[in-house]
């Protein structure tokens, strides 16, 4: 192995500091995601939400996301949903400015929540949900593209059910 110059040694040391910092940031980000997984939707087991979600989960399963019937059920669930949104930051309703105030961790949890929710509907379709939510939450098209790319490259390749 050739001997490195002093400048090459300095460059390597700076590069290693950079690599170590990125590793640390990615690890911390992953820990936040893991923590979100543990805490996800725990408020649904609270007195304020459990009776309502118990009543409406089966009803919602037979509806099409975004349909008039679906929206009517949401209106009937409003007090429980207000509590849910106020206690779960992966919902745009948690924030004053909606999705614009969310972090990447919030967005990842939200997207995965959307996908998991499509699995609970008889005619669930994550791509249709993204289109509807783009309008509902004023999501920029570029972010919707990122959502679709993530679903296609990460979720559908690993977690497709018949």
ROSE-4610 file (N, C-alpha, C; in Angstrom, 1 decimal, always signed):
// ROSE-4610
residu = [X/X/X/X/X/X/X/X/X/X/X/X/X/X/X/X/X/X/X/X/X/X/X/X/X/X/X/X/X/X/X/X/X/X/X/X/X/X/X/X/X/X/X/X/X/X/X/X/X/X/X/X/X/X/X/X/X/X/X/X/X/X/X/X/X/X/X/X/X/X/X/X/X/X/X/X/X/X/X/X/X/X/X/X/X/X/X/X/X/X/X/X/X/X/X/X/X/X/X/X/X/X/X/X/X/X/X/X/X/X/X/X/X/X/X/X/X/X/X/X/X/X/X/X/X/X/X/X/X/X/X/X/X/X/X/X/X/X/X/X/X/X/X/X/X/X/X/X/X/X/X/X/X/X/X/X/X/X/X/X/X/X/X/X/X/X/X/X/X/X/X/X/X/X/X/X/X/X/X/X/X/X/X/X/X/X/X/X/X/X/X/X/X/X/X/X/X/X/X/X/X/X/X/X/X/X/X/X/X/X/X/X/X/X/X/X/X/X/X/X/X/X/X/X/X/X/X/X/X/X/X/X/X/X/X/X/X/X/X/X/X/X/X/X/X/X/X/X/X/X/X/X/X/X/X/X/X/X/X/X/X/X/X/X/X/X/X/X/X/X/X/X/X/X/X/X/X/X/X/X/X/X/X/X/X/X/X/X/X/X/X/X/X/X/X/X/X/X/X/X/X/X/X/X/X/X/X/X/X/X/X/X/X/X/X/X/X/X/X/X/X/X/X/X/X/X/X/X/X/X/X/X/X/X/X/X/X/X/X/X/X/X/X/X/X/X/X/X/X/X/X/X/X/X/X/X/X/X/X/X/X/X/X/X/X/X/X/X/X/X/X/X/X/X/X/X/X/X/X/X/X/X/X/X/X/X/X/X/X/X/X/X/X/X/X/X/X/X/X/X/X/X/X/X/X/X/X/X/X/X/X/X/X/X/X/X/X/X/X/X/X/X/X/X/X/X/X/X/X/X/X/X/X/X/X/X/X/X/X/X/X/X/X/X/X/X/X/X/X/X/X/X/X/X/X/X/X/X/X/X/X/X/X/X/X/X/X/X/X/X/X/X/X/X/X/X/X/X/X/X/X/X/X/X/X/X]
num = [1/1/1/2/2/2/3/3/3/4/4/4/5/5/5/6/6/6/7/7/7/8/8/8/9/9/9/10/10/10/11/11/11/12/12/12/13/13/13/14/14/14/15/15/15/16/16/16/17/17/17/18/18/18/19/19/19/20/20/20/21/21/21/22/22/22/23/23/23/24/24/24/25/25/25/26/26/26/27/27/27/28/28/28/29/29/29/30/30/30/31/31/31/32/32/32/33/33/33/34/34/34/35/35/35/36/36/36/37/37/37/38/38/38/39/39/39/40/40/40/41/41/41/42/42/42/43/43/43/44/44/44/45/45/45/46/46/46/47/47/47/48/48/48/49/49/49/50/50/50/51/51/51/52/52/52/53/53/53/54/54/54/55/55/55/56/56/56/57/57/57/58/58/58/59/59/59/60/60/60/61/61/61/62/62/62/63/63/63/64/64/64/65/65/65/66/66/66/67/67/67/68/68/68/69/69/69/70/70/70/71/71/71/72/72/72/73/73/73/74/74/74/75/75/75/76/76/76/77/77/77/78/78/78/79/79/79/80/80/80/81/81/81/82/82/82/83/83/83/84/84/84/85/85/85/86/86/86/87/87/87/88/88/88/89/89/89/90/90/90/91/91/91/92/92/92/93/93/93/94/94/94/95/95/95/96/96/96/97/97/97/98/98/98/99/99/99/100/100/100/101/101/101/102/102/102/103/103/103/104/104/104/105/105/105/106/106/106/107/107/107/108/108/108/109/109/109/110/110/110/111/111/111/112/112/112/113/113/113/114/114/114/115/115/115/116/116/116/117/117/117/118/118/118/119/119/119/120/120/120/121/121/121/122/122/122/123/123/123/124/124/124/125/125/125/126/126/126/127/127/127/128/128/128/129/129/129/130/130/130/131/131/131/132/132/132/133/133/133/134/134/134/135/135/135/136/136/136/137/137/137/138/138/138/139/139/139/140/140/140/141/141/141/142/142/142/143/143/143/144/144/144/145/145/145/146/146/146/147/147/147/148/148/148/149/149/149/150/150/150/151/151/151/152/152/152/153/153/153/154/154/154/155/155/155/156/156/156/157/157/157/158/158/158/159/159/159/160/160/160/161/161/161/162/162/162]
x = [+0.9/+0.0/+0.9/+0.6/+1.5/+1.3/+2.3/+2.3/+1.5/+0.6/-0.3/+0.5/+0.2/+0.7/+0.0/+0.5/-0.1/-1.5/-1.6/-2.9/-3.9/-3.5/-4.4/-4.8/-3.9/-4.3/-5.4/-5.2/-6.1/-7.5/-7.4/-8.7/-9.4/-8.7/-9.3/-9.9/-9.2/-9.7/-11.0/-11.1/-12.3/-13.4/-13.1/-14.1/-14.6/-13.7/-14.2/-15.1/-14.8/-15.7/-17.1/-17.1/-18.3/-19.1/-18.5/-19.2/-19.7/-18.9/-19.4/-20.6/-20.6/-21.7/-23.0/-22.9/-24.0/-24.5/-23.7/-24.1/-24.8/-24.3/-25.0/-26.4/-26.5/-27.8/-28.8/-28.3/-29.2/-29.6/-28.7/-29.1/-30.1/-29.9/-30.9/-32.2/-32.2/-33.5/-34.2/-33.4/-34.0/-34.6/-33.9/-34.4/-35.7/-35.8/-37.1/-38.2/-37.9/-38.9/-39.3/-38.3/-38.7/-39.5/-39.2/-40.0/-41.5/-41.6/-42.9/-43.7/-43.0/-43.7/-44.2/-43.5/-43.9/-45.1/-45.1/-46.2/-47.3/-47.2/-48.2/-49.7/-50.5/-51.9/-52.4/-51.5/-51.9/-53.1/-53.4/-54.6/-55.9/-55.8/-57.0/-57.5/-56.7/-57.1/-57.6/-57.7/-58.1/-59.6/-60.2/-61.6/-62.2/-61.5/-62.0/-62.2/-61.4/-61.4/-61.9/-61.6/-61.9/-63.4/-64.4/-65.7/-66.1/-65.6/-66.0/-65.3/-64.0/-63.3/-63.9/-64.3/-64.9/-66.2/-67.0/-68.2/-68.0/-67.0/-66.9/-65.9/-65.0/-64.0/-64.6/-65.5/-66.2/-67.0/-67.6/-68.4/-67.5/-66.3/-65.4/-64.8/-64.6/-64.0/-64.8/-66.1/-67.0/-67.2/-66.5/-66.7/-65.5/-65.6/-64.5/-63.9/-62.6/-62.0/-62.3/-62.8/-63.1/-64.6/-65.3/-66.7/-67.6/-68.8/-69.7/-70.0/-70.2/-70.5/-69.3/-68.1/-66.9/-66.8/-67.1/-67.1/-68.2/-69.3/-70.4/-70.0/-69.3/-68.8/-67.8/-66.9/-65.9/-66.6/-67.6/-68.4/-69.0/-69.5/-70.1/-69.0/-67.8/-66.7/-66.0/-66.4/-65.6/-65.0/-65.7/-65.1/-63.9/-64.1/-63.0/-61.8/-62.1/-61.1/-60.4/-61.1/-60.4/-59.4/-59.8/-58.9/-57.7/-58.0/-56.9/-55.9/-56.4/-55.5/-54.7/-55.3/-54.6/-53.5/-53.5/-52.6/-51.6/-51.7/-50.9/-50.3/-49.1/-48.5/-48.2/-48.5/-48.4/-49.7/-50.6/-51.7/-51.6/-51.8/-51.7/-52.6/-53.7/-54.6/-54.0/-52.9/-52.2/-51.6/-51.3/-50.5/-51.4/-51.0/-51.7/-51.7/-50.5/-50.3/-50.3/-50.9/-51.0/-49.6/-49.6/-48.4/-47.1/-47.3/-46.2/-45.4/-46.0/-45.3/-44.7/-44.9/-44.5/-43.0/-42.4/-41.1/-41.0/-39.8/-39.7/-40.2/-39.9/-40.4/-41.9/-42.5/-44.0/-44.5/-43.9/-44.3/-44.2/-43.1/-42.9/-44.0/-44.2/-45.3/-46.6/-46.9/-48.2/-48.4/-47.4/-47.5/-47.7/-46.9/-47.1/-48.5/-49.0/-50.3/-51.3/-51.2/-52.1/-52.1/-50.9/-50.9/-51.5/-51.2/-51.8/-53.3/-53.8/-55.2/-55.9/-55.2/-55.8/-56.0/-55.2/-55.3/-56.6/-57.1/-58.3/-59.6/-59.5/-60.7/-60.8/-62.0/-62.2/-61.7/-61.8/-61.3/-60.1/-59.3/-58.2/-57.2/-56.8/-55.8/-54.9/-53.7/-52.8/-52.6/-52.5/-52.3/-53.5/-54.7/-55.9/-55.9/-55.5/-55.5/-54.5/-53.4/-52.4/-53.0/-53.7/-54.3/-55.4/-56.2/-57.2/-56.6/-55.6/-54.9/-54.1/-53.6/-52.9/-53.9/-55.1/-56.1/-56.5/-56.8/-57.3/-56.3/-55.0/-54.0/-53.1/-53.4/-52.7/-51.2/-51.0/-49.6/-49.1/-47.9/-47.2/-47.0/-47.2/-47.1/-45.7/-44.7/-43.4/-43.4/-44.0/-44.1/-44.9/-46.0/-46.9/-46.1/-45.2/-44.4/-43.4/-42.9/-42.0/-42.8/-44.0/-44.8/-45.0/-45.4/-45.6/-44.3/-43.2/-41.9/-41.6/-41.9/-41.6/-42.5/-43.8/-44.7/-44.2/-43.9/-43.5/-42.2/-41.2/-39.8/-39.7/-40.4/-40.2/-41.3/-42.5/-43.6/-44.1/-44.4/-45.0/-44.1/-42.8/-41.9/-41.7/-42.0/-41.8/-43.0/-44.1/-45.3/-46.6/-46.5/-47.8/-48.5/-49.8/-50.6/-51.6/-52.0/-52.9/-54.3]
y = [-1.2/+0.0/+1.2/+2.2/+3.3/+4.2/+4.9/+5.8/+7.0/+7.5/+8.6/+9.9/+10.9/+12.3/+12.8/+13.9/+14.6/+15.1/+15.6/+16.1/+15.0/+13.9/+12.7/+12.2/+12.2/+11.8/+12.8/+14.1/+15.1/+14.9/+14.7/+14.5/+13.2/+12.2/+10.9/+11.1/+11.9/+12.1/+13.0/+14.0/+14.8/+13.9/+13.1/+12.2/+11.2/+10.7/+9.8/+10.5/+11.7/+12.5/+12.7/+13.0/+13.1/+11.8/+10.7/+9.4/+9.1/+9.3/+9.0/+9.9/+11.1/+12.0/+11.5/+11.2/+10.7/+9.4/+8.5/+7.3/+7.6/+8.5/+8.9/+9.5/+10.3/+10.9/+9.9/+9.0/+7.9/+7.0/+6.7/+5.9/+6.5/+7.8/+8.6/+8.7/+8.8/+8.9/+7.5/+6.5/+5.1/+4.8/+5.3/+5.2/+5.9/+7.1/+7.8/+7.1/+6.5/+5.6/+4.4/+3.8/+2.6/+3.1/+4.2/+4.7/+5.0/+5.6/+5.8/+4.5/+3.5/+2.2/+1.7/+1.8/+1.4/+2.2/+3.5/+4.4/+4.6/+4.1/+4.4/+4.1/+5.1/+5.0/+4.5/+4.6/+4.1/+4.8/+6.0/+6.7/+6.0/+5.1/+4.4/+3.5/+3.2/+2.3/+3.1/+4.4/+5.3/+5.3/+5.8/+5.9/+6.9/+7.9/+8.9/+8.3/+7.2/+6.7/+5.3/+4.4/+3.0/+2.7/+3.3/+2.9/+3.3/+4.4/+4.9/+4.1/+3.8/+3.0/+1.6/+1.1/-0.2/-0.3/+0.8/+0.8/+1.0/+1.9/+2.3/+1.5/+0.8/+0.1/-0.9/-1.7/-2.6/-1.8/-0.7/+0.0/+0.6/+1.2/+1.8/+0.8/-0.5/-1.5/-1.7/-1.6/-1.8/-0.6/+0.6/+1.8/+2.0/+2.8/+3.3/+4.6/+4.6/+5.8/+7.0/+8.0/+9.3/+9.4/+8.3/+8.3/+9.1/+9.4/+10.1/+9.4/+8.1/+7.2/+7.3/+7.2/+7.3/+8.6/+9.7/+11.0/+11.2/+10.6/+10.6/+9.9/+8.8/+8.1/+8.9/+9.5/+10.4/+11.6/+12.1/+13.2/+12.7/+11.5/+10.9/+10.6/+10.3/+10.0/+11.2/+12.4/+13.6/+13.8/+13.7/+13.9/+12.9/+11.7/+10.7/+11.0/+11.4/+11.8/+13.0/+14.0/+15.2/+14.9/+14.0/+13.5/+12.8/+11.9/+11.1/+12.0/+13.0/+13.9/+14.7/+15.2/+16.0/+15.3/+13.9/+13.1/+12.3/+12.5/+11.7/+12.6/+12.9/+13.9/+13.4/+12.1/+11.6/+12.0/+12.7/+13.2/+14.7/+15.1/+16.5/+17.4/+16.9/+17.6/+18.0/+17.4/+17.7/+19.1/+19.5/+20.8/+21.9/+23.1/+24.3/+24.4/+24.2/+24.3/+23.0/+22.0/+20.7/+20.1/+19.5/+18.7/+19.6/+20.9/+21.8/+21.9/+21.5/+21.6/+20.2/+19.2/+17.9/+17.7/+16.7/+16.3/+15.1/+14.7/+13.4/+12.2/+12.2/+11.1/+11.1/+12.2/+12.3/+11.8/+12.2/+11.8/+10.3/+9.7/+8.3/+7.5/+7.9/+7.2/+7.4/+8.6/+8.9/+8.0/+8.0/+7.2/+5.7/+5.2/+3.8/+3.5/+4.5/+4.4/+4.4/+5.2/+5.2/+3.9/+3.3/+2.0/+1.0/+0.9/-0.1/+0.1/+1.3/+1.6/+1.0/+1.1/+0.5/-1.0/-1.6/-3.1/-3.4/-2.4/-2.7/-2.4/-1.8/-1.6/-2.7/-3.1/-4.1/-3.7/-2.4/-2.0/-1.0/-1.1/-0.2/-0.1/+1.1/+1.3/+2.5/+2.2/+3.3/+4.4/+4.0/+5.0/+5.9/+5.4/+6.2/+7.1/+6.5/+7.3/+8.5/+8.2/+9.3/+10.5/+10.1/+11.1/+11.9/+11.2/+11.9/+12.7/+12.2/+13.0/+14.1/+14.1/+15.2/+16.4/+16.2/+17.3/+17.6/+16.6/+16.8/+17.6/+17.3/+18.0/+18.9/+19.3/+20.2/+19.8/+18.5/+18.0/+18.3/+18.8/+19.2/+17.9/+18.0/+16.8/+16.1/+16.8/+16.2/+15.3/+15.7/+14.9/+13.6/+13.8/+12.7/+11.7/+12.2/+11.3/+10.5/+11.2/+10.5/+9.4/+9.7/+8.7/+7.5/+7.7/+6.6/+5.8/+6.5/+5.8/+5.0/+5.5/+4.8/+3.5/+3.7/+2.5/+1.5/+1.9/+0.9/+0.2/+1.0/+0.4/-0.3/+0.2/-0.4/-1.3/-0.8/-1.6/-2.7/-2.4/-3.4/-4.6/-4.3/-5.4/-6.3/-5.8/-6.6/-7.1/-6.3/-6.6/-6.7/-7.3/-7.5/-8.7/-8.5/-9.6/-9.9/-11.2/-11.5/-10.8]
z = [+0.0/+0.0/+0.0/-0.9/-1.0/+0.2/+0.6/+1.7/+1.3/+2.2/+2.0/+2.3/+1.6/+1.9/+3.1/+3.6/+4.7/+4.3/+3.1/+2.6/+2.5/+2.0/+1.8/+3.2/+4.2/+5.5/+6.1/+5.9/+6.4/+5.7/+4.4/+3.6/+4.1/+4.3/+4.8/+6.2/+7.1/+8.4/+8.3/+7.5/+7.3/+6.7/+5.7/+5.1/+6.2/+7.0/+8.1/+9.0/+9.4/+10.3/+9.6/+8.4/+7.6/+7.6/+7.3/+7.3/+8.6/+9.7/+11.0/+11.4/+11.0/+11.3/+10.6/+9.4/+8.6/+9.3/+9.6/+10.3/+11.6/+12.4/+13.6/+13.4/+12.4/+12.1/+11.6/+10.7/+10.2/+11.4/+12.3/+13.4/+14.3/+14.6/+15.4/+14.7/+13.4/+12.6/+12.7/+12.6/+12.7/+14.0/+15.1/+16.4/+16.6/+16.0/+16.1/+15.4/+14.3/+13.6/+14.4/+15.0/+15.9/+17.0/+17.6/+18.7/+18.3/+17.1/+16.5/+16.3/+15.9/+15.7/+17.1/+18.1/+19.4/+19.9/+19.7/+20.2/+19.2/+18.0/+17.0/+17.4/+17.3/+17.6/+18.9/+19.9/+21.3/+21.8/+21.3/+21.8/+21.4/+20.4/+20.0/+21.1/+22.1/+23.2/+24.4/+24.2/+25.3/+25.4/+26.5/+26.7/+25.7/+25.3/+24.3/+22.9/+22.6/+21.2/+21.1/+22.0/+21.9/+21.5/+22.2/+21.9/+20.5/+20.0/+18.7/+17.6/+17.8/+16.8/+16.8/+18.0/+18.0/+17.2/+17.3/+16.5/+15.0/+14.6/+13.2/+12.4/+13.0/+12.2/+11.2/+11.6/+10.7/+9.6/+10.0/+9.1/+8.0/+8.4/+7.5/+6.5/+7.0/+6.1/+4.8/+4.9/+3.7/+2.9/+3.2/+2.4/+1.6/+0.6/-0.3/+0.3/+0.5/+1.1/+0.2/+0.9/+0.3/-0.2/-0.1/-0.6/+0.3/-0.1/+0.7/+2.0/+1.9/+3.1/+4.0/+3.5/+4.3/+5.1/+4.3/+4.9/+6.0/+5.8/+6.8/+8.1/+7.9/+9.1/+9.9/+9.1/+9.8/+10.5/+9.9/+10.6/+11.9/+11.9/+13.1/+14.2/+13.7/+14.6/+15.1/+14.7/+14.9/+16.3/+17.4/+18.7/+19.0/+18.6/+18.8/+17.8/+16.6/+15.6/+16.0/+16.5/+17.0/+18.1/+19.0/+20.1/+19.5/+18.5/+17.9/+17.2/+16.4/+15.7/+16.6/+17.7/+18.7/+19.4/+19.4/+20.1/+19.3/+18.0/+17.0/+15.9/+16.0/+15.1/+13.7/+13.4/+12.0/+11.2/+11.8/+11.1/+10.8/+9.5/+9.2/+10.1/+10.5/+11.4/+12.7/+13.1/+14.4/+14.3/+13.1/+13.0/+12.5/+12.9/+12.4/+10.9/+10.3/+8.9/+8.2/+8.8/+8.2/+7.8/+6.7/+6.2/+6.2/+6.0/+5.9/+7.2/+8.3/+9.6/+10.0/+9.2/+9.6/+9.3/+10.0/+9.8/+8.9/+8.4/+7.6/+8.4/+9.7/+10.6/+10.6/+10.7/+10.7/+9.3/+8.3/+6.9/+6.7/+7.1/+6.9/+7.7/+9.0/+9.7/+9.1/+8.6/+8.0/+6.7/+5.9/+4.6/+4.9/+5.9/+6.3/+6.9/+7.6/+8.2/+7.1/+6.1/+5.0/+4.3/+4.0/+3.4/+4.2/+5.5/+6.4/+6.4/+6.4/+6.4/+5.1/+4.0/+2.8/+2.9/+3.7/+3.9/+4.7/+5.4/+6.2/+5.4/+4.2/+3.3/+2.3/+2.0/+1.0/-0.4/-0.7/-2.0/-1.8/-0.8/-0.5/-1.6/-1.9/-3.0/-2.6/-2.2/-1.7/-2.7/-4.0/-5.0/-5.2/-5.1/-5.1/-3.8/-2.7/-1.4/-1.5/-2.1/-2.3/-3.1/-4.2/-5.1/-4.3/-3.5/-2.7/-1.6/-1.0/+0.1/-0.4/-1.6/-2.3/-2.3/-2.6/-2.6/-1.2/-0.4/+1.0/+1.8/+1.7/+2.5/+1.8/+0.5/-0.2/-0.3/-0.7/-0.8/-2.2/-2.2/-3.5/-4.4/-5.7/-6.5/-6.4/-6.1/-6.0/-4.7/-3.7/-2.5/-2.7/-3.5/-3.8/-4.7/-5.6/-6.3/-5.4/-4.4/-3.5/-2.7/-2.3/-1.6/-2.5/-3.8/-4.7/-4.9/-5.1/-5.3/-4.1/-2.9/-1.6/-1.5/-1.8/-1.8/-2.8/-4.0/-5.1/-4.7/-4.3/-4.1/-2.7/-1.7/-0.4/+0.0/+0.0/+0.6/-0.3/-1.6/-2.4/-2.7/-2.8/-3.0/-1.8/-0.6/+0.6/+1.3/+1.1/+2.0/+1.2/+0.0/-0.7/-0.3/+0.0/+0.4/-0.8/-0.9/-2.0/-1.8]
